[in-house]
Amino acid sequence: MHHFEYRDGALFAEEVPVTALAGQYGTPLYVYSAATLTRHFQAFDSAFDGLDHLTCYSVKANSNLSVLKLLAGLGAGMDIVSGGELYRALKAGVSPDKIVYSGVGKRPSEIREALDAGILMFNIESVAELLKINEVAGEAGKVAKVSFRINPDVDPQTHPYISTGMKKNKFGLDIENSLEAYRMCADLANIEPIGMDCHIGSQLTSIAPFMEALDKLLDFYGRLKDMGIGIKYLDLGGGLGITYDEEEPPHPTEFGQALKEKLTGVPLKVILEPGRVIAGNAGILVTEVVYTKSNPSRNFLIVDAAMNDLVRPSLYGSYHRIAEVTPKERDSLTYDVVGPICESGDFLARERALPAVNQGELLAVFSAGAYGFTMSSNYNSRPRACELLVDGDTVTVARKRETYEDLIDKEL
Ligand SMILES: *Cc1c(COP(=O)(O)O)cnc(C)c1O
């Protein structure tokens, strides 16, 4: 079942025509489907039934408070990467003992906030961070529960900017340094190692790299046991891909099945950190064609959404399906779909065959629910878009459109 579908020639978000939403709330406009978020979370989480596990939604994919509240209500834990995300997760009502904290550059103030909140664990990415967490925990009179993010040096076969588990990446610790880090914990009064962690990249379209990483982690687990170090958690990160175009990523059940085969009898609680697979296809970005223009080499659709609203095409050359909100019979042309920003890198699609739409018509940019709004900015002094959460025929303004006053609010 799809919750963004065409009915009688018009795109709907669940029970609401997208045209009506654009009419009332303006464009550019993010629209999320509550039913899709729910279905994606439940399909993912239930794929690991039979394994002792905790699904910690990766907040950075889509951190809107309404989205977080919905997922928290379904029992999701959260994977955070900053103090700001901790703040959001707590505001959304997530139980602190379901929060894991990843990231290479946690600052002392952020560490303290997470200790005070009582999170489940820190995923530590360097020895320097380990020492800092021990120090901050000492000052707070607490013991920090930690795991180390192990960089298993596997190639996730994804875009280089979102591959994180190779030697050349800044993330985690290599195997030998990880062993040394666990050893060091014995001498640190305010550290308790309770898990191991990895996250090898994003938008993975095959199970194989996950399994290769898992094998290395299980081997590592054996070495830890030999050293007399016992742990309870195995955090496998996020990274499961979605269909933007013609990718055929594995279904979570396939991933779940493969994990169960490897992990039966292994006394570890598995943590999963899905982001994109939950939120990506649960959102669209609606935009209006401001102008059309052609020159001898190109046809352009100049739309009112830009790289400040959705940076993925500019940053990664990502593909997002684009379609009319109200499709009509007409010829198609090859277009560059571009925004108003003063950068040639400002595009949503290049050399894309699209119906010859007119000025004033609406387009939907699909698969925009993850790494869409969260990566948006105010570049070119563009107020950030409105976000709506649609649930059946109920529309919630999950975030108001920014105003010009918002743009200068913090300035002298
Ligand atoms: C970004 C991130 C995730 C989520 O990745 P997805 O590809 O969106 O599933 C999970 N864990 C960590 C540590 C991350 O940085």
The ligand as a Gaussian input file, in Angstrom:
#p B3LYP/6-31G(d) Opt

LIG

0 1
 C       23.412000       8.425000       9.852000
 C       23.586000       7.320000      10.824000
 C       22.642000       6.289000      10.896000
 C       21.454000       6.197000       9.985000
 O       21.817000       5.887000       8.676000
 P       20.681000       5.561000       7.599000
 O       21.453000       5.286000       6.369000
 O       19.814000       6.752000       7.478000
 O       19.933000       4.367000       8.079000
 C       22.812000       5.337000      11.871000
 N       23.884000       5.363000      12.711000
 C       24.814000       6.340000      12.653000
 C       25.948000       6.323000      13.595000
 C       24.700000       7.341000      11.702000
 O       25.636000       8.291000      11.641000

